[in-house]
Amino acid sequence: SIDQFQADIAAHKYALIIAPTPPRQLQDKGSAFAEENNAWLKRVSIPMLREYEILAEFPEGDFVVLIPGE
């Protein structure tokens, strides 16, 4: 569940995370895939970025590597 995922993130359960490049901002309802973007940002990206820091970015592959923050 998303609650378990967020608890695992808060506990720094993972030594390394490879994830899609996080969305940069919320989108308005008129944008394509706004609901999906906004749900991912609020429920996955923001909690991850609070607890993990980006070690490396790979824009050509549209993903990032994250490690636990301090």
C-alpha positions as CSV (number, residue, x, y, z in Angstrom):
1,S,0.0,0.0,0.0
2,I,1.1,3.6,-0.4
3,D,1.1,4.0,3.4
4,Q,3.6,1.2,3.8
5,F,5.7,2.6,1.0
6,Q,5.8,6.0,2.7
7,A,6.6,4.3,6.1
8,D,9.5,2.4,4.4
9,I,10.8,5.6,2.8
10,A,10.6,7.4,6.2
11,A,12.6,4.6,7.8
12,H,15.2,4.7,5.0
13,K,14.6,1.0,4.3
14,Y,16.3,1.3,0.9
15,A,20.0,1.9,0.4
16,L,19.5,3.0,-3.2
17,I,16.4,3.9,-5.2
18,I,16.2,4.2,-9.0
19,A,13.1,6.1,-9.9
20,P,11.6,8.1,-12.8
21,T,12.7,11.8,-12.8
22,P,10.3,13.4,-10.3
23,P,7.7,15.8,-11.7
24,R,8.8,19.4,-11.0
25,Q,5.4,20.9,-10.2
26,L,1.7,20.3,-9.9
27,Q,-0.2,20.5,-13.2
28,D,-3.6,22.2,-13.7
29,K,-6.6,20.1,-14.6
30,G,-6.4,21.1,-18.2
31,S,-3.0,19.4,-18.7
32,A,-2.7,15.9,-20.1
33,F,-2.2,13.4,-17.3
34,A,-2.5,16.1,-14.6
35,E,-4.2,13.7,-12.2
36,E,-1.5,11.1,-12.6
37,N,1.3,13.7,-12.4
38,N,-0.2,15.3,-9.3
39,A,-0.9,12.0,-7.5
40,W,2.7,10.7,-8.2
41,L,4.2,14.0,-7.0
42,K,2.1,14.2,-3.8
43,R,2.2,10.5,-2.8
44,V,5.5,9.3,-4.1
45,S,8.0,12.0,-5.2
46,I,7.6,14.5,-2.3
47,P,7.9,11.8,0.4
48,M,10.9,10.3,-1.3
49,L,12.7,13.6,-1.8
50,R,12.1,14.5,1.9
51,E,14.0,11.5,3.0
52,Y,16.3,10.7,0.1
53,E,18.7,12.9,-2.0
54,I,19.5,12.7,-5.6
55,L,22.9,11.1,-6.1
56,A,22.8,11.2,-9.9
57,E,20.4,12.3,-12.7
58,F,20.1,10.7,-16.1
59,P,17.9,13.0,-18.2
60,E,18.5,10.9,-21.3
61,G,16.8,7.9,-19.6
62,D,14.4,10.1,-17.5
63,F,15.5,8.6,-14.2
64,V,17.3,9.5,-11.0
65,V,19.4,7.6,-8.4
66,L,18.6,8.4,-4.8
67,I,20.3,7.6,-1.5
68,P,19.1,8.1,2.0
69,G,19.5,11.7,3.2
70,E,20.9,12.7,6.5
